[in-house]
Amino acid sequence: MLHAGLIGVLTYGLASIFAIAGMGAAGVLIPNYMTLGIAVQLALILGLMQNVGELTVATALNHKKKLIEWKKVAIVGGAAIFLVPLGYLTHQMVSQIIVLATFEGFLIYALYNMSKKPKATRKTAGIISLIIFGAIQGYLGGFIGMDAAPIALLAYASLYTDSKKVSANTAASALIVSSEALILYYLGMRMRNGNMGSGLTDMAIVAIAGILGGITGVALMHKISKTKVKLIIQIILVVAIVEILVKIITTAHI
């Protein structure tokens, strides 16, 4: 009971914060799940399950507020769909350090981009650029078992000066990547291990906690100022940069 309570509280808290920025909390939750004694593969699935719960409700609420431009999401998410399986298939064959280092570079650039003073007029990005961003997000999401949301963040930051629109559209694209990655990782684990046993209970807990966290985070995002939303995005990017750096160092010493 204590184990389930810790997972639920931890998931809800982090999902609430990350939902404000339109990102899934899997990247931070996965190592915490492992600290609680959960195996690596199950921790990945739990992180993705949380993402799906959190980002589904976030996307629904953002849609009601008319913050999402579905044509743009279709371009970024459509490109991502085709690359998630490739990322999943190569995650054990390609050096993780190379991919993580590449992701780190994108995170740093995303932080730089979100820290710049916005132009007074709306920025534009071509369809080709959006497709490229989507493809990169899909591949990295499949490879590392997360949503790779900062890549989508870059795409939408090149379109909108409104940080709430950036957050909302990022969440919609991250939901697409997380959903497909969850299916692939779940099926892969079932093929290797068969019955997941208590893992199903943990999945239900993180899904519910993710949904509740998504409701809380998006409600806050809609109420606070655009400047504060942007600041929260920047803080989360800094956390992600540190986290990926630690993963690079850890992987290098294995």
Secondary structure, DSSP 4 states (H G I P E B T S, - for coil): -HHHHHHHHHHHHHHHHHHHHT--SHHHHHHHHHHTT--HHHHHHHHHHHHHHHHHHHHHHHHHTT---HHHHHHHHHHHHHHHHHHHHHTTTS-HHHHHHHHHHHHHHHHHHHHSPPPSSPP---HHHHHHHHHHHHHHHHHHTS--HHHHHHHHHTT-S-HHHHHHHHHHHHHHHHHHHHHHHHHHHHHHH---TTHHHHHHHHHHHHHHHHHHHHHHHHHS-HHHHHHHHHHHHHHHHHHHHHHHHHHHT-
